[in-house]
């Protein structure tokens, strides 16, 4: 597991412990400066099949 992924998971766990959900705002940065919102968005995009992504999303295979 990469350092970034370890930091992201630790940050996500701390966020969940504090707020009891993982609906993290896309621009959220944790108290130590980790960009948790970007991390969560990237992980969700990597998990979502390309055909399911809205046109124009960063990892979409469709052109805008």
C-alpha positions, 0 to 999 in steps of 0.5 A: 500500500502506498504512503498516500493511500495509508494517509488517506485511509487514516484521514478518512477514518478520523473524518468518519470518527468525527462526523459518522459519515464519509460524505466528504466535501470535495475541497476538504483538507484535514488538520494536517493538510491532507486533501481528503476530499480529493483523495475520496473523489479519486478513489470513488472515480477509480471504482466507478465504471467509465460508462457510469460516469457523467459526461465531462467528468475527469475520467470519463471516456465520453467527450463533452 
